[in-house]
Amino acid sequence: MKRTILAFLTVALMTIMAYIIFAQDVAPISDNPQPRFMGMGRMGRGGPGMGFGPFGLAPMDQMAGIKGFGILRPDLMEKIGITREQKDTIQKILSEHRKDMIKKDADRKLAEVDLQEMLAKEKPDMNLVKNQMQKIANLNADIQFAKIKMQMDLKNVLTDEQKAKLEKLIQDQRTEMKEKMKEKMKDTKGMGRQGPMGRQRNK
């Protein structure tokens, strides 16, 4: 039992380390300058929601099937003038991406199970372990690439005019959000000064 638990913890740690090392090799992806409207955000496994994400993507897992992705927000669609044909194209891209992600994620999980079984042996074959870790790293890279490709495909659906409108809308919303946060912080500080301790000091 202890050996199984140890093997599981070991494979988890080794998988994470392998992915980090591999991710460093492909780091230029995140350093590549992107138009501001893309807002790619984090794209880790089951990663955090993308905020506005590319083209104002709103987290709608029911539609995309992959956590952190979704369809264009309806309000932004209307404001930038998305056509019915464009909506259909976007939905098709997301549907194909969902199917692809289901298969890729299953392949990765199976590969991780195989690695766990290798490490659970009394004397694991380290060459096989290394090859399996590389396989998992490659599968992770394929998943990340598929997500980036989906974003590029979505980008190509929009016209230059729509991209410009969307960039402005997102920037305006971010500015508005920052202003609201500043106001909230001011109110919080004000309440602190007027709290029980503050009133006692005033007395």
C-alpha positions, 0 to 999 in steps of 0.5 A: 500500500505504501509502495503504491502511494509512494509511486503515485506521488512520485509519478505526479511530481515527475510529471509536473517536473517534466512538463515544467522543463518541457514548457521552458523549451516552448516558452517563446509562445508566451513571449510572442507579442500578441494584439491586446484584444487577444488576452490569451490568459492562462491555458493550463490543464483545466486551467483558470477561466480566461477572463475575457480571453481571446475576443472576449471569451466568457467561461461557458463550459457547457458550450465548449466542454473545456474549462476556461473556454467558451463562446463569444459573449453575446453582448460583445457579439452584438456590439461588434456586429457578428453575423449569423454565418460567423456565429456558425463558424465559431460554434463549429470551431468550438465543437471540433476543438471539444472533440479533439480535447476529449481525445487528447486528454484521454490519451494523456491520462492513459499515458500517466496511468502507464507511467504509474504502473512502471514506477510501481514495479520493484525495479522500474526500467528507467529508460522506459520511464524516461520515454514515457515521461517524454510521451506525456510531455509531448501530449501536454504540448499537443494540448497546449498547441491545440488551444492556441490554434483554436484561438488563432482560428477564432481570430481569423473569423473576425474582420479587422474592423470587428477586431478593432471594435472588440479591442476597444470594448475590452480595454474600456471594460478593463478600465471601468473595472480598475476604476471600480476596484479603486473606488471599492478600495477607497470605501474600504479604507474610509470604513476602516477610519470610521470603525469602532477604533476610529470612533474611539480615537475621535472621542 
